[in-house]
């Protein structure tokens, strides 16, 4: 006589977050759009800029990124979520100062502008990089952990 026993096993999958580079989203090409929860962002240009009025030290250079933001909900915009990764490996946050001779139009900078749902805005964001360094990527990271990155060249 043969006795057969059936065993049922229930498995529970648990998601884990990894910070390894292999899990990071690929850098977007300029002109491509990153779609986040409340915002769609496009970086279309990255170029060296000038601002004689800022009297930048000789060991630094201005760079600018043209960014378009389209809102899926009322959202406050600011430069503080933006940075550039330099070819030298350094991270360069967006400027926290606005000079009158910065290129226009300017992306909203002070966190004092609400972009209404369904509306878009477009403008330049300014960054200071070490002289001799060129941008590798333009990076966005918001307070809820959403990130996007565009190849600068």
C-alpha positions as CSV (number, residue, x, y, z in Angstrom):
1,X,0.0,0.0,0.0
2,X,1.3,3.5,-1.0
3,X,0.3,6.5,1.0
4,X,0.6,9.9,-0.8
5,X,0.6,13.1,1.2
6,X,0.0,16.5,-0.4
7,X,1.6,19.5,1.1
8,X,0.6,23.0,0.2
9,X,3.1,25.9,0.8
10,X,2.2,29.5,0.7
11,X,5.0,31.9,-0.2
12,X,4.9,35.6,0.5
13,X,7.0,37.9,-1.7
14,X,8.5,41.0,0.0
15,X,9.8,43.9,-2.1
16,X,13.1,45.4,-1.1
17,X,14.7,48.6,-2.3
18,X,18.2,48.5,-3.5
19,X,20.5,51.5,-4.0
20,X,22.8,49.7,-6.4
21,X,23.6,51.5,-9.7
22,X,22.0,48.6,-11.6
23,X,18.6,49.5,-10.1
24,X,18.8,53.2,-10.8
25,X,16.8,54.5,-13.8
26,X,18.9,55.1,-16.9
27,X,19.9,58.7,-17.7
28,X,17.5,60.2,-20.2
29,X,18.6,61.9,-23.4
30,X,18.2,65.7,-23.6
31,X,14.6,66.4,-24.8
32,X,13.1,63.3,-23.2
33,X,10.5,63.6,-20.5
34,X,10.6,62.1,-17.0
35,X,7.1,61.4,-15.7
36,X,6.8,61.6,-11.9
37,X,3.7,61.4,-9.7
38,X,2.7,65.1,-10.0
39,X,5.0,66.4,-12.6
40,X,6.4,65.8,-16.0
41,X,9.9,67.2,-16.5
42,X,12.0,67.7,-19.7
43,X,15.6,69.0,-19.9
44,X,16.2,70.2,-23.4
45,X,19.5,72.1,-23.3
46,X,22.6,72.4,-21.2
47,X,25.1,75.1,-22.0
48,X,27.8,77.3,-20.5
49,X,26.4,80.6,-19.5
50,X,27.6,84.0,-18.4
51,X,26.6,86.4,-15.7
52,X,29.1,89.3,-15.5
53,X,27.0,91.0,-12.7
54,X,27.5,88.0,-10.4
55,X,31.3,88.5,-10.3
56,X,31.9,84.8,-10.1
57,X,35.4,83.8,-8.9
58,X,37.8,82.9,-11.7
59,X,37.9,79.3,-10.6
60,X,34.2,78.8,-11.2
61,X,31.9,78.9,-14.3
62,X,28.2,79.3,-14.9
63,X,26.2,76.5,-16.6
64,X,22.5,76.6,-17.4
65,X,19.8,74.0,-18.1
66,X,16.6,74.6,-20.0
67,X,13.8,72.8,-18.1
68,X,10.1,72.5,-18.8
69,X,7.7,71.4,-16.1
70,X,4.1,70.3,-16.6
71,X,2.0,69.8,-13.6
72,X,-0.5,67.0,-12.9
73,X,-1.5,68.7,-9.6
74,X,-1.0,72.1,-8.0
75,X,2.7,72.0,-7.1
76,X,5.4,74.5,-5.9
77,X,8.5,74.7,-8.0
78,X,12.0,75.6,-7.0
79,X,15.6,75.3,-8.2
80,X,16.5,73.5,-4.9
81,X,15.5,70.1,-6.3
82,X,18.1,70.4,-9.2
83,X,21.8,69.7,-9.4
84,X,24.5,68.9,-12.0
85,X,26.9,66.0,-11.7
86,X,30.2,67.1,-13.1
87,X,32.6,65.1,-15.2
88,X,35.0,65.5,-12.2
89,X,32.5,63.4,-10.1
90,X,31.4,66.5,-8.1
91,X,27.7,67.4,-7.4
92,X,26.9,71.0,-8.0
93,X,23.5,72.2,-6.7
94,X,21.5,74.9,-8.5
95,X,22.3,78.5,-7.6
96,X,20.5,79.8,-4.5
97,X,21.0,83.4,-5.8
98,X,19.4,85.1,-8.8
99,X,21.3,87.8,-10.7
100,X,19.6,90.3,-13.0
101,X,21.7,89.2,-15.9
102,X,20.8,85.5,-15.8
103,X,19.3,84.2,-19.0
104,X,15.6,84.5,-19.4
105,X,13.1,83.0,-19.2
106,X,13.9,81.6,-15.8
107,X,12.5,78.5,-14.3
108,X,10.6,79.4,-11.0
109,X,13.4,79.7,-8.4
110,X,12.2,80.7,-5.0
111,X,9.6,78.1,-4.1
112,X,7.1,80.9,-4.2
113,X,5.3,80.0,-7.4
114,X,2.6,77.4,-7.6
115,X,2.2,75.7,-11.0
116,X,-1.5,74.9,-11.3
117,X,-2.7,71.5,-12.5
118,X,-2.6,71.1,-16.2
119,X,-0.2,74.1,-16.7
120,X,3.4,74.1,-17.9
121,X,6.3,76.5,-17.4
122,X,9.8,76.6,-19.1
123,X,13.0,78.4,-18.2
124,X,16.7,78.3,-17.4
125,X,18.2,77.0,-14.1
126,X,21.7,78.2,-13.3
127,X,24.5,76.2,-11.7
128,X,28.1,77.1,-10.7
129,X,30.7,74.5,-11.6
130,X,34.5,74.4,-11.0
131,X,36.4,75.9,-14.0
132,X,37.5,73.2,-16.4
133,X,34.6,70.9,-15.4
134,X,31.8,70.1,-17.8
135,X,28.4,68.7,-16.8
136,X,27.8,64.9,-17.1
137,X,24.2,64.8,-16.0
138,X,21.4,67.2,-14.9
139,X,19.6,65.7,-11.9
140,X,16.3,66.2,-10.2
141,X,15.3,64.8,-6.8
142,X,12.2,65.9,-4.9
143,X,11.2,65.6,-1.2
144,X,9.2,62.4,-1.8
145,X,12.2,60.5,-3.2
146,X,11.4,60.7,-6.9
147,X,14.5,61.2,-9.1
148,X,15.3,61.8,-12.8
149,X,18.5,62.4,-14.6
150,X,19.4,63.6,-18.1
151,X,22.7,63.2,-20.0
152,X,24.2,66.6,-20.4
153,X,26.1,65.9,-23.6
